Amino acid sequence: MTTTLTDEQQLLLDSVKEFVWSEVAPHVAQRDRDSQCERSDFAPAFELGLHLLELPEEYGGAGIDYRTGAMLFEDLGKVDAGYAITLVSTFVAFRNVLIAGTPEQARLFADTIADGGLGCFAISEPGAGSDAAAIRTTAVRDGDDYVLNGQKCWITNGGIADIYLISAKTDPSAGAHGISTFLVEADREGLSHGRHEDKMGLRTSNTWTSRSTTSGCPRITSWAPRARASASPYPGSTSHGPSWRRSRWG
Ligand SMILES: Cc1cc2nc3c(=O)[nH]c(=O)nc-3n(C[C@H](O)[C@H](O)[C@H](O)COP(=O)(O)OP(=O)(O)OC[C@H]3O[C@@H](n4cnc5c(N)ncnc54)[C@H](O)[C@@H]3O)c2cc1C
């Protein structure tokens, strides 16, 4: 199939290709050996604005569509999949806020990463992977906000993100229906981190365990739509929230 690119898409693609080969490729072998994924590795990407590509213009981003994003991150991922997933995970987190949160919450997320920052989404737990509805982290109401308590694992960007989306149970007796997601800034007291996983692949992506006993967390939305609550395994799980469905089905 022949793909015709617009001038703007071609320009973006050329810039990303040049960036990848000049800034990422020279370091990827060593970073892979060392399982290295530090915030400082992304300084050149922040400078170019790659972390804002998918954010809508009204939130200070470039507002590129998914197809253009896929082309750009395909080129980045060819050289360093870990580098690509670091940026993409930020967008996945942001999409959830955009779709299900308030404009103020989306603004908070966008402003937090604007000058060079990353986001992450934290669903998985030691006892809840494919079966995301089995999470045990709790969210207890405290005035207008919530106190989160629990442990998350395998969180992409978990050790370097500036803002977290954390899923927790507001009603443990309600199964998948009792899950909501919360917006938590990285510097909020009570959020702590374990270790960076020494993985077989994607070694240049930051994958961490995090623990939260965090108060004052605003709720974004309930995760699981009632109509499709018998969740299928990741990544198709309905309990992984609205952004997955939108990104897959347009
Ligand atoms: C590199 C990496 C990055 C990640 N990043 C994130 C992140 O950013 N945020 C986040 O929340 N999570 C993240 N995860 C976690 C990821 O979502 C989980 O690994 C995934 O949901 C699978 O869970 P699990 O590893 O516990 O495997 P399990 O759920 O234990 O599954 C093990 C195997 O059993 C199979 N299986 C499970 N249930 C069934 C069933 N009912 N029927 C048949 N087969 C079944 C699975 O297909 C799999 O092959 C990440 C994981 C990795 C490896």
The ligand as an SDF file (V2000), in Angstrom:
LIG
                    3D

 53 58  0  0  0  0  0  0  0  0999 V2000
    7.5340   -3.8960   29.9800 C   0  0  0  0  0  0  0  0  0  0  0  0
    6.2220   -3.8050   30.7040 C   0  0  0  0  0  0  0  0  0  0  0  0
    5.6410   -2.5560   30.9140 C   0  0  0  0  0  0  0  0  0  0  0  0
    4.4250   -2.4630   31.6140 C   0  0  0  0  0  0  0  0  0  0  0  0
    3.8940   -1.2150   31.8150 N   0  0  0  0  0  0  0  0  0  0  0  0
    2.7600   -1.1040   32.5450 C   0  0  0  0  0  0  0  0  0  0  0  0
    2.2120    0.2000   32.8270 C   0  0  0  0  0  0  0  0  0  0  0  0
    2.7290    1.2310   32.3950 O   0  0  0  0  0  0  0  0  0  0  0  0
    1.1100    0.2650   33.6160 N   0  0  0  0  0  0  0  0  0  0  0  0
    0.4950   -0.8580   34.1120 C   0  0  0  0  0  0  0  0  0  0  0  0
   -0.5020   -0.7170   34.7990 O   0  0  0  0  0  0  0  0  0  0  0  0
    0.9810   -2.0980   33.8420 N   0  0  0  0  0  0  0  0  0  0  0  0
    2.0940   -2.2450   33.0690 C   0  0  0  0  0  0  0  0  0  0  0  0
    2.6040   -3.4970   32.8180 N   0  0  0  0  0  0  0  0  0  0  0  0
    1.9770   -4.6730   33.3530 C   0  0  0  0  0  0  0  0  0  0  0  0
    1.1490   -5.4020   32.3140 C   0  0  0  0  0  0  0  0  0  0  0  0
   -0.0760   -4.7240   32.1350 O   0  0  0  0  0  0  0  0  0  0  0  0
    0.9660   -6.8180   32.8560 C   0  0  0  0  0  0  0  0  0  0  0  0
    2.2040   -7.4630   32.7660 O   0  0  0  0  0  0  0  0  0  0  0  0
   -0.0910   -7.5380   32.0850 C   0  0  0  0  0  0  0  0  0  0  0  0
   -1.3610   -7.0340   32.4080 O   0  0  0  0  0  0  0  0  0  0  0  0
   -0.0340   -9.0540   32.3640 C   0  0  0  0  0  0  0  0  0  0  0  0
   -0.1000   -9.3100   33.7160 O   0  0  0  0  0  0  0  0  0  0  0  0
    0.9480  -10.3050   34.4030 P   0  0  0  0  0  0  0  0  0  0  0  0
    2.3280   -9.8980   33.9840 O   0  0  0  0  0  0  0  0  0  0  0  0
    0.6410  -10.3370   35.8600 O   0  0  0  0  0  0  0  0  0  0  0  0
    0.6850  -11.7020   33.7500 O   0  0  0  0  0  0  0  0  0  0  0  0
   -0.5150  -12.6910   34.1030 P   0  0  0  0  0  0  0  0  0  0  0  0
   -1.8040  -11.9460   34.1800 O   0  0  0  0  0  0  0  0  0  0  0  0
   -0.1220  -13.5140   35.2960 O   0  0  0  0  0  0  0  0  0  0  0  0
   -0.5280  -13.5880   32.8170 O   0  0  0  0  0  0  0  0  0  0  0  0
    0.4650  -14.5970   32.6070 C   0  0  0  0  0  0  0  0  0  0  0  0
    0.0800  -15.3920   31.3830 C   0  0  0  0  0  0  0  0  0  0  0  0
   -1.1920  -16.0330   31.6060 O   0  0  0  0  0  0  0  0  0  0  0  0
   -2.0920  -15.6780   30.5710 C   0  0  0  0  0  0  0  0  0  0  0  0
   -3.4320  -15.5240   31.1530 N   0  0  0  0  0  0  0  0  0  0  0  0
   -3.7990  -14.7010   32.1550 C   0  0  0  0  0  0  0  0  0  0  0  0
   -5.0960  -14.8250   32.4220 N   0  0  0  0  0  0  0  0  0  0  0  0
   -5.5720  -15.7450   31.5530 C   0  0  0  0  0  0  0  0  0  0  0  0
   -6.8640  -16.3050   31.3290 C   0  0  0  0  0  0  0  0  0  0  0  0
   -7.9320  -15.9500   32.0410 N   0  0  0  0  0  0  0  0  0  0  0  0
   -6.9860  -17.2260   30.3590 N   0  0  0  0  0  0  0  0  0  0  0  0
   -5.9160  -17.6160   29.6230 C   0  0  0  0  0  0  0  0  0  0  0  0
   -4.6850  -17.1140   29.7880 N   0  0  0  0  0  0  0  0  0  0  0  0
   -4.5090  -16.2070   30.7430 C   0  0  0  0  0  0  0  0  0  0  0  0
   -1.5760  -14.3540   29.9960 C   0  0  0  0  0  0  0  0  0  0  0  0
   -1.9690  -14.1870   28.6510 O   0  0  0  0  0  0  0  0  0  0  0  0
   -0.0700  -14.5510   30.1200 C   0  0  0  0  0  0  0  0  0  0  0  0
    0.4410  -15.2850   29.0440 O   0  0  0  0  0  0  0  0  0  0  0  0
    3.7970   -3.6260   32.1000 C   0  0  0  0  0  0  0  0  0  0  0  0
    4.3770   -4.8820   31.8710 C   0  0  0  0  0  0  0  0  0  0  0  0
    5.5650   -4.9730   31.1880 C   0  0  0  0  0  0  0  0  0  0  0  0
    6.1730   -6.3360   30.9670 C   0  0  0  0  0  0  0  0  0  0  0  0
  1  2  1  0
  2  3  1  0
  2 52  2  0
  3  4  2  0
  4  5  1  0
  4 50  1  0
  5  6  2  0
  6  7  1  0
  6 13  1  0
  7  8  2  0
  7  9  1  0
  9 10  1  0
 10 11  2  0
 10 12  1  0
 12 13  2  0
 13 14  1  0
 14 15  1  0
 14 50  1  0
 15 16  1  0
 16 17  1  0
 16 18  1  0
 18 19  1  0
 18 20  1  0
 20 21  1  0
 20 22  1  0
 22 23  1  0
 23 24  1  0
 24 25  2  0
 24 26  1  0
 24 27  1  0
 27 28  1  0
 28 29  2  0
 28 30  1  0
 28 31  1  0
 31 32  1  0
 32 33  1  0
 33 34  1  0
 33 48  1  0
 34 35  1  0
 35 36  1  0
 35 46  1  0
 36 37  1  0
 36 45  1  0
 37 38  2  0
 38 39  1  0
 39 40  1  0
 39 45  2  0
 40 41  1  0
 40 42  2  0
 42 43  1  0
 43 44  2  0
 44 45  1  0
 46 47  1  0
 46 48  1  0
 48 49  1  0
 50 51  2  0
 51 52  1  0
 52 53  1  0
M  END
$$$$
